[in-house]
Amino acid sequence: QKEVEQNSGPLSVPEGAIASLNCTYSDRGSQSFFWYRQYSGKSPELIMSIYSNGDKEDGRFTAQLNKASQYVSLLIRDSQPSDSATYLCAVISRTSYDKVIFGPGTSLSVIP
Amino acid sequence: EAGVTQFPSHSVIEKGQTVTLRCDPISGHDNLYWYRRVMGKEIKFLLHFVKESKQDESGMPNNRFLAERTGGTYSTLKVQPAELEDSGVYFCASSHVQETQYFGPGTRLLVL
């Protein structure tokens, strides 16, 4: 089992719709969770971090964390073509010096 | 505030040669991380510096890779001798606290 899993996609949504990105992780001791956005050929850009169970909203983005289910998600409301990118779920493991473990990423395409 | 910078942006070398990658973290960030993404795979942790000390080097693939951070400022990652499977994108990230990591643009390494 991979430590962080994501559907690779591509996920296609029409402009203005809600995009839902999902991630599961295997280490129950994980405490910190991140969503990075990566445009093709560019570096990962942090868009959300979440540490407690529940929802965290920042503009059009909402991160949701459920530690009991070892599940974290990212919702993008009013999706725009500029949101088209690969979204990386990342988890900090407490089992080995806080290193960040990345999922494989989900490719999102927002269709105008 | 200047972001994380990496040099070179691209490197093409032959198998058996040596390549040195450089990372300049954000000023004041004690934590510096190296990651690698090989084609089709997820971003993988290589190692973590706190100032000039190696906090965690569990992700270094083998002894052909040597990372240094003399003086606790910039870091270098040397691959000697390079092998075909070393091709990929090498990212550097830095953080002030061990949570939010800011990524550099990456160095794209191709070993022929």
Boltz contact constraints between the chains, C-beta under 6 A:
constraints:
  - contact:
      token1: [A, 32]
      token2: [B, 99]
      max_distance: 6.0
  - contact:
      token1: [A, 43]
      token2: [B, 103]
      max_distance: 6.0
  - contact:
      token1: [A, 43]
      token2: [B, 104]
      max_distance: 6.0
  - contact:
      token1: [A, 43]
      token2: [B, 105]
      max_distance: 6.0
  - contact:
      token1: [A, 43]
      token2: [B, 106]
      max_distance: 6.0
  - contact:
      token1: [A, 44]
      token2: [B, 103]
      max_distance: 6.0
  - contact:
      token1: [A, 97]
      token2: [B, 55]
      max_distance: 6.0
  - contact:
      token1: [A, 97]
      token2: [B, 56]
      max_distance: 6.0
  - contact:
      token1: [A, 98]
      token2: [B, 98]
      max_distance: 6.0
  - contact:
      token1: [A, 99]
      token2: [B, 45]
      max_distance: 6.0
  - contact:
      token1: [A, 99]
      token2: [B, 56]
      max_distance: 6.0
  - contact:
      token1: [A, 102]
      token2: [B, 42]
      max_distance: 6.0
  - contact:
      token1: [A, 102]
      token2: [B, 43]
      max_distance: 6.0
  - contact:
      token1: [A, 104]
      token2: [B, 42]
      max_distance: 6.0
